[in-house]
Amino acid sequence: MTQTTIEVNLVDVLNKIDNKIDRIDQKLDKVQINLEKLKSQNEQIVKRIDNVETGINTMTLGFVELLGVLITGLLTIVGKITFFPNP
């Protein structure tokens, strides 16, 4: 092989490597864009979960308060019957 053939082969190899690097760079850009989309979707999901948790906490507190009122009412009725029977 002569020097020019080796140089031409090296140039070809370098061009192929350049092309592959460019394709890899494009793919990395796409991956980065997709990652940013996923992060934004993740943040939206976290916000939705927080809203659901808030709703569940509100319903739980409402149920506990209703149960407290019910128990208080029942205890009042039992206390009235026990301590103040009708003559």
Secondary structure as GFF3:
##gff-version 3
##sequence-region A 1 87
A	DSSP	alpha_helix	3	83	.	.	.	ID=ss1
###
